[in-house]
Amino acid sequence: MRKANTSNRPSIYQTVTDRIISSLKAGVIPWEKPWNTPRFNGGPFPRNFYTGKPYRGINILLLWSSDFSSPFWLTFKQAQELKGNVRKGERGTPIVFFKQLPHAAKDDTKTDEDERTPFVLCHYTVFNIEQCDGLTLPEIVQPSNAPEIDEDETCAAIVTGWESRPALHLTSPTEYRAYYRPRTDSVHMPARSRFVDAAHYCSTLFHELVHSTGHESRLNRTFGDHFGDELYSKEELVAEMGAAFLCAIAGIANEHTDRNTTAYIQNWISKLEEDNRLIVHAAANAQRAADCILGETFEEKTDTTDRANDEELAEVAA
């Protein structure tokens, strides 16, 4: 059988980047949610209906930016296995995962670093439960009057629960900037009273805490030297998305009205157009940063269980 010509296909990185850019051009910032995320059993993130596992990293943004209200997704084959079906004519949503390539033949001249098994970015298609028939949805019971969320309290619980957190300077009456200082491994914030509300305070604090996960004693990311350079932009995107993940976990809306401007959006469009791998890699680092702060661990092999099987892969990017 003749192999299909894939030379003219856009890479998976480009496909993902184009979707994020499309949202930005529509005035929607995928890593900001200006509403409180519904509290379904299992957490605030989109998740696979078949396995119950939440999606992670860039897939959260791809599914958050969909037009569906349900957090449940599954593949065509998973719907069939559950005795349901995807309605005719429905369009699926591509999401991605990294797949480890088979080990190459052993070469005694290679170093340990050379022996690392490479990964490639793959994608498969999922459908929202709202696009399906014949599936039995779990009953979602929500109180008629949802209890008020104490945003300061939920934020504080995440911060104080992080045992290896940096030094925190949060009460200075003379501080007018929010920033992380790598040299002293310390986060500095204006006093809480200077913020317009708890959501702005918490999302700003989470942003700086995500920066601090890049310290050499934690995840050891490389920071940019100054505003505008490539590493600085990547680190800022990591902090933006990591803060969004933490806000969702805390049940806090994270819209920054002062950032939702044409200039802010155009800046990210420009950066993503320059580097089609930026959004995928930054989202992966944001997920690791959130895991670090929450004290969670994750084994890569669990991410692949969301696929029915490898026959559903549409493309592999070298």
N, C-alpha and C positions, 0 to 999 in steps of 0.2 A: 504494500500500500504506500502510495506516494505521500511523503510528509507535507503537511500544510505549510504554505509560505507565510511566515510570521514576520518577515522583514519590515512590512509596512504597518504592523500593529504598534500602537503606542505602548510603552512599557507600563507595568502595573503602577510603578511610582508615578508616572505621568497621569494615569487614569485617576488615581487617588487625589493627586494634587489638583487636577482640573475640577474635581468635584468640590474641593474645599474652596478653590478660587471662585467657582460659580456661586457658592453661598456668600462669600465675601462681596462679590459684585452685586448681589441682591440685597446687600446691607445687613446680612446675618452673620454674626461672628460665631463660628461653630463651637468655640470653647467657652462661650458665655451663655448662661441660661438665666434670663431675667425673670424666672418664675421658680417657685419651690418645686423640686422634683417630687412626683408622687411616691409615697412610701409603700411599694408593693413588698410582699414577703420575698426575701432574698436580696434586698438592697435596691439602690436607686438607679443602677445601670441597666442598659439593654442586656438581655440574656437569651441564651438558646432555650427554646421551649422544650426540646427533646431531652437535653442533658441537664438543664437547670443551671448551667454555668454562665456567669456574667461574661460579657465581652470586655476586652481590655484595650488600652492604648488607642491607636488611631481608629479602631473599630467603634469605639464609643462615640467619637465625633461623627463618623460616617452615618451611624444609626440615629444619633441625636438629631441630625440635620434632615431626617426624613419627614414626611408629612403624616406619619402614623402616630397615634397616641399610645398604642399598646407597646410595652417593652419587650414583648415576646417575638422571637424570630426563629426560623428553622429552614432547613434545606428542602428541596422538592422531595427527595427520597425520604427524609425524616417525616414529612407530612404523610406520605404513603404508608410508612411503617406504623404510624399512629392511626391508620384507617381513615385518614382524611385526604384532602387534595387541595392543590393550589388552583384557584379559579382560572379558567381559560382566559388568556389575554393579559394576565397580570405580569408586570415587569418586576424582576428581582433586583435586589440591591447587592452589588459586589462588596465583599469584605476580604480582608487579607490575613495571612499568617506566614510565619517563616518556617521553611521546611529544611531539615538537615539533609545534606547530600550524603550518599553512601561513601564510606571510607575508600580512599584510593589505595592502590597497592602499596604495600609497605616498602619504604625506601630508607635504608639505613643511613643515608647521607643527610637526611632531613633533620632539622632541629625540632624540639618540642613545639615551638611556635609554628613551624611549618606543618606540623601534624594536626593542627586544629581543623576540625571538620567544618567546611564552609556551609553557610545557610543561603537560601535564595528566597525571595519574596514571591509568594503564590497567592492566588485569589480563588474564591468560590462564591456562589450566589446564595443569598438567603431571602426569604419572603416573610413579611410581617404576618402575624396571626390573623390580622384583619383582611388579608388577601386570600384566606383559606376557608374552606367549608368542611364540615364533618369532624371538627376537632372539639374535644371537651375542654373548655377553659376552666382553670381552678377558680373557685368563687373568691372574689376580692371584696372583703368586707372593710369598709371605711366608716368611721364614726360620722354621724350627721354633722356634728360640730367638732372638727379636728382640734386637738389641743394646741394652744399657742406654743410655738417653738422658742425657747430662750436661746437666741443665737449666740449671745456672749457665752452662755454656759456650755453649749455644744462645741463651740470653738475652743474654749479653755480646756475642755476634756481632751480634745485631740492634742493640743499643745503640751499639756502637762503629762499626758500619757506617753509622750515620746521621751524615752529615758536618755538617749544620746543627743538631745537637742543642744543647740548652741546657746551661748549666753544671751539672755533677753534683756533689752533695755526699752521698756514699754511705757514708762511713766514720766519721762522727762518733760517738764513744762516748757523747755526751750528748744525742743527738737521739732523741726518743721519738715523733715524728710523721712521717708521710709527706705531703708537700705540694709543690705547684708555686707558686712566687712570680713572678707576671708582672712585677713592677717590676724585678726583677734577672734575669729570664729564667733561673731556676735551679730545679732539682729537688732536694729534700732528703729523705733517707730514714734510718731507723734503720740501724745496722750490720747486715750480713747475718746475723751470729750471733744476732741478736734474733728472727729469724723461725723458725717451727716447721719449715719445710722450704723447699726451693728453689722449689717451685710458688707458695707464698704470697708469697715475696720477688719473684719474677719478675712475677707478675700485678699486684702492687702497684706495682712500678716501671713496668710498661707503662701502668698506669692514669695515673700522674703524667706520663709522657711524652706520652700522648695529650692531656692537658690542655695541655701545652706547645706542641702544634701550633697551638693557638688564638692564639698570640702574633701581634702585628701584622706581624712580619717573616716569618711563615709563612702560615697560613690565615686569620688575622685574624678569629677568632670573637669574639663579644661574651660576656664572662663575666658571671654574676650578681653582685650586690653582696653578698648575704648568704644564709646557709642558708635554704632554704624558698621563695625567690622563683622565678619562672617560669624565668628564664634560668639560675639556679644548677641547678635540677632538670634542665634540658635538657643542660647541660654535664656533669653527673654521669652522665647516661645515655650521652652520647657517650663518656665515658671508660670506662664499664663495658663497652660493646660493643666499642670499639676495643681494649681490653686482651684481650677474649675472642678477637678476630680474630688478634691477635699471638700469643697463647698457642697457638692452633690451628696457626699457621704454625711455631711453635717446637716443637710436639709436647708441650705442657705442659698438664696438666689445670688448670683454673682455678676450682675450687669454693672459695668463701669460706664456710667453715662458720660463721664468726661473723656472716655476713650472711644466711645461709639461715634466717631467723627470720620469725615471723608478722608482726612489726612492719615489717621490711624489705620483705617481699612486699606487705603491705597499702599501704605508702606508694606503691609503684609502681602498684598497681592504681588507687589514688586519683588519681594524677597522669595516668594514661592515660585514665581516665574523664572527667577535666576537659578534655583536649585530644586529640582523636582523630588529630591529625597529628603528635603528639610523637614516636611511635616510628619513623615512616617518616623524618622529617627528621633525627632523632638518628642513626638507622642510616646514613643517607647521609653525615652528617658524620663518623661513626666510620670509615666506609670510606675517606673522603678522608684522615683522620688516619693510618690504617694505611698507606695508599699513600705519604703524606708521609714517614713514618718509614722505610719500606722503600725509598724512592727510586724508586717505581714511578709510571708515568703511565698514564692510561686515557682512551680516546676513547669518548665516549658512543655513537657509532654502532655499536660492537661489541656493545653490550648488546642491541640489537634483533635480532641474528641468531639468537637463541634461539627466536624465534617462527617458526612455519612460514609464516604470513602474517597480515595484519591481519584476515582473516575470523574468526580465532579469538578476537578481542577480545570480551569479554563486556559491557564497560561502560566508559564514559569519564566521569571525574569532573571537573567544571568547577572 
